[in-house]
């Protein structure tokens, strides 16, 4: 939570990517970027075949000429699953290459991490790169 507070209040980080620990017992930081990482750099951190949570300090211009704004976004990254019906119900967007237990844990722990991240402006759920593309996210953020 300290790293999230540093992103939110001190602008020390541009983004944070979270993952399940190797023993699947907790959510840990996979990467925290202290540099002014671009949106493309952030999206490149989302693995093709695994789930992740992430926070990104999204800078945008709501209306041209009104200046820059920031919104802290919470990302839930899953890739569309074509697994068993039970797995689809438990974690409908998790990648097939993830282990079943991981998929269930990501689905069941999302609310726990989300509640601790106070100050989130919007939640972005991504099942493929088109859903987390800059333009798609900008459109969603501008409508809030």
ABEGO torsion letter per residue (X at the ends): XAAAAAAAAAGABABBBBBBBAAGABBBBABBBABBBBAAAAAAABBAABBBBBBBBBBBBABBGAEBBBBBBBBBBBBBBABBAAAAAABAABBAABBAAAAAAAAAAAAAAAAABBGBABBBBBABAAAABAAAAAAAAAAX
